[in-house]
């Protein structure tokens, strides 16, 4: 539900939200949590072992 103040009617208006696309749930890792695997060709990661 969307809430806004209508200047013409001088009142708060409650309206349903109209989504252009269907709602999508993205399941990404947090940017603060790194992957446990080492990418191929990552020489820096191999030296850190």
C-alpha distances in whole Angstrom, upper triangle without the diagonal:
4,7,10,13,15,19,20,19,19,16,12,10,6,6,4,5,9,11,15,16,16,14,18,19,22,24,27,29,28,30,32,34,36,38,41,42,45,44,48,50,48,51,50,48,51,53,51,52
4,7,10,12,16,17,16,17,14,10,8,6,5,6,6,9,11,15,17,17,16,19,20,23,26,27,30,29,30,32,34,37,38,41,43,45,44,48,50,48,51,49,48,51,53,51,52
4,7,10,13,15,14,13,11,7,6,5,6,9,9,13,15,18,20,21,19,22,23,26,28,30,32,31,32,34,36,39,40,44,46,47,47,50,52,50,53,51,50,54,55,53,54
4,6,9,12,11,11,9,6,5,7,8,11,12,14,17,19,22,23,22,25,26,28,31,32,34,33,34,36,38,41,42,46,48,49,49,52,53,52,55,53,52,55,57,54,56
4,6,9,9,7,6,4,6,9,11,14,15,18,20,23,25,26,26,29,30,32,35,36,38,36,37,39,41,44,46,49,51,53,52,55,57,55,58,56,55,58,60,57,59
4,6,5,6,6,6,6,10,11,15,16,18,21,23,26,27,27,30,32,34,37,38,40,39,40,42,44,47,48,52,54,55,54,57,59,57,60,58,57,61,62,60,62
4,6,5,7,9,10,14,15,19,19,21,24,26,29,31,30,33,35,37,40,41,43,41,42,44,46,49,51,54,56,57,56,60,61,59,62,60,59,63,64,62,64
4,6,8,11,11,15,16,19,20,22,25,26,30,31,32,35,37,39,42,43,45,44,45,47,49,52,53,57,59,60,59,62,63,61,64,63,62,66,67,65,67
4,6,8,9,13,14,18,20,21,25,27,30,31,31,35,36,39,42,43,45,44,45,47,49,52,54,57,59,60,60,63,64,62,65,64,63,66,68,65,67
4,7,9,13,15,19,21,23,26,28,31,32,32,35,37,39,42,43,45,43,44,46,48,51,53,56,58,60,59,62,64,62,65,63,62,65,67,64,66
4,6,10,13,16,18,21,24,27,29,30,29,33,34,36,39,40,42,41,42,44,46,49,51,54,56,58,57,61,62,60,63,61,60,63,65,62,64
4,7,10,13,15,18,21,24,26,27,26,29,30,33,35,37,39,37,39,40,42,45,47,50,52,54,54,57,59,57,60,58,57,60,61,59,61
4,6,10,12,15,18,21,23,24,23,27,28,31,34,35,38,36,38,40,42,44,46,49,51,53,52,56,57,56,59,57,56,59,61,58,60
4,7,9,12,16,19,21,21,20,24,25,28,31,33,35,34,36,38,39,42,43,47,48,50,50,53,55,53,57,55,54,57,59,56,58
4,6,9,12,15,18,18,18,21,23,26,29,31,34,33,35,37,38,41,42,45,47,49,48,51,53,52,55,54,52,56,58,55,57
4,6,10,13,15,15,14,18,20,23,26,28,31,31,33,35,36,39,40,43,44,46,46,49,51,49,53,52,50,53,55,53,54
4,6,10,12,12,12,15,17,20,23,25,28,28,30,32,33,36,37,40,41,43,42,45,47,46,49,48,47,50,52,50,51
4,6,9,10,11,14,17,20,23,25,29,29,30,33,34,36,37,40,41,43,42,45,47,46,49,48,47,50,52,50,51
4,5,7,8,11,14,16,20,22,25,26,27,30,31,33,33,37,38,39,38,41,43,42,46,45,43,46,49,47,48
4,7,9,12,15,17,21,23,26,27,28,31,32,33,34,37,38,39,38,40,42,41,45,44,43,46,48,47,48
4,6,8,12,14,18,20,23,24,26,29,29,31,31,34,34,36,34,37,39,38,42,42,40,43,46,44,45
4,6,10,13,16,18,22,23,25,28,28,30,30,33,33,35,34,37,39,38,42,42,40,43,45,44,45
4,7,10,13,16,19,20,22,25,25,27,27,30,31,33,32,35,37,37,40,39,38,40,43,41,42
4,6,10,12,16,17,19,22,22,24,23,26,27,29,29,31,34,33,37,36,34,37,40,38,38
4,6,10,13,14,17,19,19,21,21,24,25,27,27,30,32,31,35,34,32,35,37,35,36
4,6,10,11,13,16,16,17,17,20,21,24,23,26,29,28,31,30,28,31,34,32,32
4,7,9,12,14,13,15,14,17,19,21,21,24,27,26,29,28,26,28,31,29,29
4,6,8,11,10,11,11,15,16,18,18,21,24,22,26,25,22,25,28,26,26
4,6,8,7,8,9,12,14,16,17,20,23,21,24,22,20,23,25,23,23
4,5,5,8,10,13,16,18,18,22,24,21,24,22,20,23,25,23,24
4,6,7,10,13,15,16,17,20,22,19,22,20,18,21,23,21,22
4,6,10,13,15,16,18,21,23,19,22,19,17,21,22,19,20
4,7,9,12,14,16,19,21,18,21,18,16,19,21,18,18
4,6,9,10,12,16,17,14,17,15,12,15,17,15,16
4,6,8,9,13,16,13,16,15,12,14,17,15,15
4,7,10,13,15,13,16,15,11,13,15,13,13
4,7,9,12,11,13,13,10,11,14,13,12
4,6,9,7,10,10,7,8,11,11,11
4,6,6,9,10,8,10,13,13,14
4,6,8,11,10,10,13,14,15
4,6,9,9,9,12,14,14
4,6,6,7,9,11,12
4,5,5,6,9,11
4,5,5,6,9
4,5,5,7
4,5,6
4,6
4
